[in-house]
Amino acid sequence: MASLAVTTQSAKLFARACAVTPGGVNSPVRAFRSVGGMPRFIARGKGARIWDEDGNSFIDFVMSWGPLILGHAPPEVVDAIMGAASTGTTFGAPTAREVALAEVITRAMPSVEMVRFVNSGTEASMSALRLARAFTGRDRVVKFAGCYHGHVDALLVQAGSGVATLALPDSPGVPAHWAADTLVAPYNDLAAVEAIFAERGSTIAAIIVEPIAGNMGVVPPAEGFLAGLRSICDRHGALLIFDEVITGFRIGRGGAQARCGVRPDLTLLGKIVGGGLPVGAYGGRRDIMSLVAPSGSVYQAGTLSGNPLAMAAGLATLNALDDALYAELDRRTARLTSALAEAAHSNGHPVQINRVGSMATMFFTNEPVVDYASAMRASRETYAKFFQRMLSAGTYLAPAAFEAFFVSRAHDDATIDEAIDHARRGFAQL
């Protein structure tokens, strides 16, 4: 293995990329702007590890931002993709795998009576909002500060880790009048939502929420928060949309909605349901989904939607998930986060670690993190230093302070022990 200090090939690739790609990357957080230094260009992954173009090996806790719950290149998923590719990569026509994956999802999530596949979480979010507006005949949407639902124009308002800022757009190019129909409340603040609905409830089509926030870092819902949202929507005739792009099949087969016992009207999915390939999906109540073309008049289409490779990878992944695996992932992640907290505190570094199942975030702060405002008070500078210590030791964390890290089936106890050792040394050097 090459020395971790060697970054020659990544440096050359980054220079080439900057000449032909904005910022040298195809998604902003990959550029390392918030942690400093230069992004590593990844050549391959296997199990819990990735290797960059210079031959450096890292324990990976990004796991492509969550989809790789079985690890990198799991044999059953690779075999499924290769088998599908050998018979054709896309047809622009229905296939049996689309039906099979839809059946798996609808069995696992009773609230999802029908599902439509798209190509990304952003597409799913955009399509679900259009559907909610058509179903209710209303225009406004309530979202929560720090929650990110893809780069949909109307939702780029206080949208969390990617753009961390009255409904003003977070991005140039988003007309103010589009963002004006998006009403923003603090996460976990039920009283604020009640106040919004008391004033404008008859104009609100939907509440959209990450039932377990993952884009301001991991922030669990407060007791009664999601049930309260359900009650508000029922009283005012609005729809409740759960964005489970991250949490769907990550914290259990039924996602966050099964864990919290609250049934949304519409659900957004992605990441794990594509087994590491580009995918998105939205689904929900049959009477709502029946409005989607060609059954109804709400138009949405996509050439590569439900493509055979993503469907095959998704089926192979979901079929490998069972209660025993989720229990083991929970155990390993709990052991990791407990050791991280102990190592931090023993070296005098205040941290708060929020964890749900196999996803977690470590915030460098003394106060509990319960919403976007408290997340933003955590020290980004300290996280950046810790990130660099871990990277140098051989552990790859999210290159941004307000993201989740993920544990996979491939992170066995020996790998967790190695990462804990890296962390102990990293905290001692901060």
C-alpha positions in Angstrom: 0.0 0.0 0.0 1.2 3.5 -0.8 1.9 6.0 1.9 -1.2 7.9 2.9 0.8 11.1 2.3 1.0 10.3 -1.4 -1.8 12.1 -3.3 -0.1 12.6 -6.7 -2.7 10.9 -8.8 -5.6 12.5 -7.0 -4.0 15.9 -7.4 -3.5 15.4 -11.2 -7.1 14.2 -11.6 -8.4 17.1 -9.6 -6.5 19.6 -11.7 -8.0 18.0 -14.8 -11.5 17.9 -13.3 -11.4 21.6 -12.4 -10.8 22.4 -16.0 -13.9 20.6 -17.3 -16.3 20.3 -14.2 -17.5 23.1 -11.9 -15.3 22.9 -8.8 -13.8 19.7 -10.1 -16.7 17.5 -8.7 -20.2 16.4 -9.6 -21.7 17.1 -6.2 -20.5 20.0 -4.0 -19.7 18.2 -0.8 -17.1 16.0 -2.5 -14.8 19.0 -3.1 -13.6 19.0 0.6 -14.3 22.8 0.8 -15.6 22.5 4.4 -12.8 20.3 5.7 -9.8 21.7 3.7 -7.4 19.8 1.5 -8.0 18.1 -1.7 -10.5 15.4 -2.5 -9.3 11.8 -3.0 -10.3 10.2 -6.3 -11.5 6.7 -5.5 -10.4 3.9 -7.7 -12.2 0.9 -6.1 -14.0 -0.3 -3.1 -14.5 -3.7 -1.5 -16.3 -4.5 1.7 -15.8 -1.7 4.2 -12.8 -0.2 2.4 -12.0 2.1 -0.5 -8.7 2.7 -2.3 -7.8 6.0 -4.0 -5.9 6.4 -7.3 -2.6 6.6 -5.3 -3.3 3.2 -3.7 -4.2 4.5 -0.3 -6.7 2.4 1.6 -9.4 3.8 3.9 -12.1 2.4 6.1 -15.1 4.0 4.6 -18.0 5.4 6.7 -19.5 7.4 3.9 -20.6 4.4 2.0 -21.8 6.5 -0.9 -23.8 8.6 1.6 -25.8 5.6 2.8 -26.9 3.2 0.0 -24.2 0.6 0.6 -25.7 -1.2 3.6 -24.1 -4.4 2.4 -20.7 -2.8 1.8 -18.8 -2.1 -1.4 -19.2 -4.6 -4.2 -21.2 -7.3 -2.3 -21.1 -10.5 -4.4 -24.9 -10.9 -4.5 -25.4 -7.3 -5.8 -22.5 -7.5 -8.3 -23.8 -10.8 -9.7 -27.3 -9.3 -10.0 -26.0 -6.3 -11.9 -23.9 -8.4 -14.2 -26.7 -10.7 -14.9 -29.1 -7.9 -15.7 -26.5 -6.1 -17.9 -25.9 -9.2 -19.9 -29.5 -9.2 -21.1 -29.7 -5.5 -21.8 -29.0 -2.3 -19.8 -32.2 -0.4 -20.7 -35.3 -0.8 -22.7 -37.6 2.1 -22.1 -40.3 -0.5 -21.5 -41.7 -2.3 -18.5 -39.7 -5.2 -17.0 -40.5 -7.9 -14.5 -37.9 -6.6 -12.0 -39.8 -3.3 -11.7 -42.8 -5.2 -10.6 -40.8 -7.4 -8.2 -39.1 -4.5 -6.5 -42.3 -2.6 -6.2 -43.9 -5.6 -4.5 -41.0 -5.9 -2.0 -41.4 -2.2 -1.1 -45.1 -2.3 -0.7 -44.9 -5.3 1.5 -42.3 -3.7 3.7 -44.0 -0.3 4.0 -47.8 -0.7 4.4 -48.3 3.1 3.8 -46.9 2.6 0.3 -49.8 1.0 -1.6 -48.4 2.0 -5.0 -45.0 3.2 -6.0 -43.4 4.9 -9.0 -39.7 4.6 -9.8 -37.6 7.6 -10.9 -33.9 8.2 -11.1 -33.0 10.3 -8.0 -34.3 11.5 -4.7 -34.7 15.0 -6.2 -37.0 13.6 -8.9 -39.0 11.8 -6.2 -39.3 14.9 -4.1 -40.3 17.1 -7.1 -42.9 14.6 -8.3 -44.4 14.0 -4.9 -44.9 17.7 -4.3 -46.6 18.1 -7.7 -48.9 15.2 -6.8 -49.7 16.6 -3.4 -50.6 20.0 -4.9 -52.8 18.3 -7.5 -54.6 16.1 -5.0 -55.3 18.9 -2.5 -55.8 21.8 -5.0 -53.4 23.9 -2.8 -50.0 25.4 -3.5 -48.1 25.9 -0.2 -45.7 23.4 1.4 -44.3 23.3 4.9 -40.7 22.1 5.3 -38.2 22.2 8.2 -35.0 24.2 8.5 -32.0 21.9 7.9 -34.0 19.2 6.1 -32.9 18.6 2.5 -35.2 17.1 -0.1 -33.0 17.3 -3.2 -32.3 20.4 -5.3 -35.9 21.1 -6.1 -36.3 24.9 -6.7 -39.1 25.4 -4.3 -37.4 23.4 -1.5 -33.9 25.1 -1.6 -34.9 27.1 1.4 -32.9 26.5 4.6 -32.0 23.2 3.1 -29.4 21.8 5.4 -25.8 20.5 4.9 -25.4 21.3 1.2 -26.4 25.0 1.4 -26.3 25.6 5.2 -28.3 29.6 5.6 -38.7 33.9 5.6 -38.6 31.9 2.7 -35.8 33.2 0.7 -34.1 30.8 -1.8 -30.8 29.4 -0.7 -29.5 29.4 -4.3 -29.3 31.9 -7.1 -31.5 30.9 -10.0 -34.4 30.1 -7.8 -37.1 32.8 -8.3 -38.3 34.3 -4.9 -41.9 33.8 -5.8 -41.3 30.0 -6.1 -39.7 29.8 -2.7 -42.5 32.0 -1.3 -44.9 29.0 -1.3 -42.5 27.1 1.0 -43.1 27.8 4.7 -40.2 26.9 7.0 -40.5 25.7 10.6 -37.8 24.6 13.1 -37.4 20.8 13.2 -39.0 19.3 16.3 -41.0 22.4 17.0 -44.6 21.3 16.8 -45.9 24.6 18.2 -44.4 26.5 15.2 -46.1 24.2 12.8 -49.4 24.7 14.6 -49.0 28.4 14.3 -48.3 28.2 10.5 -51.4 26.1 10.0 -53.5 28.4 12.2 -52.7 31.2 9.8 -52.5 29.5 6.5 -53.8 26.0 6.9 -56.4 26.2 4.1 -53.6 27.0 1.6 -51.1 24.2 2.6 -50.9 21.1 0.4 -48.4 19.1 2.4 -45.8 18.9 5.2 -42.6 17.3 3.9 -40.1 16.1 6.5 -37.2 13.8 7.1 -38.7 11.6 9.9 -35.2 11.2 11.1 -33.2 14.1 9.9 -30.0 13.3 8.1 -29.0 16.4 6.3 -28.2 18.6 9.3 -26.4 15.6 10.7 -28.5 12.9 12.3 -31.3 14.5 14.4 -34.0 12.2 15.8 -37.6 13.4 16.1 -38.7 14.4 19.5 -41.3 12.3 21.3 -44.7 13.1 19.7 -43.3 15.3 16.9 -44.2 13.1 14.0 -47.5 12.0 15.5 -48.3 15.7 16.0 -47.5 16.4 12.3 -49.9 13.6 11.4 -52.6 15.1 13.5 -52.1 18.6 12.1 -52.4 17.3 8.5 -55.5 15.3 9.3 -57.2 18.3 10.9 -56.4 20.7 8.0 -56.7 18.4 5.0 -53.0 18.4 4.1 -50.8 15.5 3.1 -47.9 14.2 5.2 -44.8 13.4 3.1 -42.0 11.4 4.7 -38.6 11.8 3.0 -37.1 8.4 3.6 -34.4 8.6 0.9 -31.8 8.0 3.7 -33.8 6.1 6.3 -35.8 3.8 4.0 -34.4 0.3 4.6 -31.4 1.8 6.5 -32.8 1.6 10.0 -35.2 -1.3 9.4 -37.2 -2.8 6.5 -40.2 -0.5 7.3 -38.0 2.6 7.5 -38.5 5.4 10.1 -42.3 5.2 9.7 -42.3 1.7 11.1 -40.0 2.7 13.9 -42.0 5.7 15.0 -45.4 4.2 14.3 -46.7 7.1 12.1 -48.1 6.5 8.7 -47.5 9.2 6.1 -49.6 9.8 3.0 -46.6 9.8 0.6 -43.1 8.4 1.0 -39.9 9.3 -0.8 -37.3 6.5 -1.3 -33.9 6.2 -2.9 -30.3 5.1 -2.0 -30.7 1.6 -0.6 -33.6 0.6 -2.9 -31.2 0.9 -5.8 -28.5 -1.1 -4.2 -25.9 1.6 -5.0 -27.1 2.5 -8.5 -29.0 5.7 -9.3 -32.6 5.4 -8.2 -35.5 7.2 -6.6 -39.1 6.4 -5.9 -42.2 7.9 -4.5 -45.3 6.1 -3.3 -48.2 6.1 -1.0 -51.9 5.8 -0.7 -53.6 4.3 -3.7 -56.2 7.1 -4.2 -53.3 9.7 -4.3 -51.0 7.6 -6.5 -53.8 6.9 -9.0 -53.6 10.5 -10.1 -50.2 9.9 -11.6 -50.1 9.5 -15.4 -51.2 7.3 -17.2 -53.8 6.4 -14.5 -54.5 10.1 -13.9 -53.5 13.6 -15.2 -50.5 14.4 -13.0 -47.7 14.0 -15.5 -44.3 12.5 -14.7 -42.1 10.5 -16.9 -38.4 9.4 -17.3 -36.6 7.5 -20.0 -34.4 5.5 -17.5 -36.9 5.2 -14.7 -37.0 1.6 -13.4 -33.9 0.7 -15.4 -33.0 -3.0 -15.2 -29.6 -2.6 -13.5 -31.0 -0.5 -10.6 -33.9 -2.8 -10.2 -31.7 -5.8 -10.1 -29.3 -4.2 -7.6 -32.2 -3.0 -5.4 -33.8 -6.5 -5.3 -30.5 -8.2 -4.4 -29.9 -5.7 -1.6 -33.4 -5.7 -0.1 -33.5 -9.5 -0.2 -30.3 -9.7 1.9 -31.8 -7.5 4.7 -33.4 -9.2 7.7 -34.0 -8.5 11.4 -30.8 -10.3 12.4 -28.6 -8.0 10.2 -30.3 -4.9 11.4 -29.7 -5.9 15.0 -26.0 -6.6 14.3 -25.7 -3.2 12.5 -27.2 -1.5 15.5 -24.8 -3.3 17.9 -21.7 -2.4 15.9 -22.7 1.2 15.4 -23.5 1.6 19.1 -20.1 0.2 20.0 -18.4 2.6 17.6 -20.3 5.7 18.8 -19.8 4.8 22.4 -16.0 4.5 21.9 -15.9 7.7 19.9 -17.7 9.6 22.7 -15.3 8.1 25.3 -12.2 8.9 23.3 -13.4 12.5 22.8 -14.3 13.2 26.4 -11.2 11.6 27.7 -9.1 14.0 25.6 -11.2 17.1 26.7 -13.2 17.5 23.5 -17.0 18.1 24.0 -19.1 16.0 21.6 -22.7 15.1 21.1 -23.3 11.9 19.1 -26.8 11.4 17.7 -27.4 7.9 16.5 -30.4 6.0 15.1 -29.6 2.4 14.0 -26.6 2.3 11.7 -26.5 6.0 11.0 -24.9 8.7 13.3 -23.3 12.1 13.5 -20.7 13.4 15.9 -21.2 17.1 16.7 -18.4 19.1 18.4 -20.5 20.9 20.9 -21.5 20.9 24.6 -25.3 21.2 23.9 -27.8 18.6 22.7 -28.5 18.8 18.9 -32.2 18.8 18.4 -32.7 21.0 15.3 -30.9 23.0 12.6 -30.0 25.9 14.9 -28.3 23.8 17.5 -26.5 21.8 14.8 -25.1 25.0 13.4 -23.6 25.9 16.7 -21.3 22.8 16.6 -17.7 23.6 15.7 -17.0 23.0 12.0 -13.4 23.9 12.5 -12.8 21.2 15.1 -14.6 18.7 12.9 -12.4 19.6 9.9 -9.3 19.0 12.0 -10.6 15.7 13.2 -11.5 14.7 9.7 -8.0 15.3 8.5 -6.5 13.3 11.4 -8.8 10.4 10.6 -8.1 10.6 6.9 -4.3 10.6 7.6 -4.8 7.5 9.8 -6.8 5.7 7.1 -10.5 6.3 8.0 -12.7 8.1 5.5 -15.4 10.2 7.2 -17.9 12.5 5.5 -16.0 15.6 4.2 -18.6 17.9 5.9 -19.5 18.4 9.6 -23.3 18.1 9.2 -23.6 14.7 7.5 -24.2 11.2 8.7 -21.8 8.3 8.8 -23.0 4.8 8.0 -22.1 1.3 9.2 -22.5 -1.6 6.8 -22.6 -5.4 6.9 -18.9 -5.3 5.9 -17.8 -3.3 9.0 -17.0 -6.3 11.1 -15.7 -6.0 14.7 -12.0 -5.9 13.6 -12.7 -3.0 11.3 -14.6 -1.2 14.0 -11.7 -1.7 16.3 -9.3 -0.3 13.8 -11.4 2.8 13.3 -11.7 3.3 17.0 -7.9 3.2 17.3 -7.6 5.8 14.6 -10.1 8.0 16.5 -8.3 7.7 19.8 -5.1 8.8 18.2 -7.0 11.5 16.3 -8.6 13.0 19.4 -5.2 12.9 21.2 -3.7 15.0 18.4 -6.5 17.7 18.2 
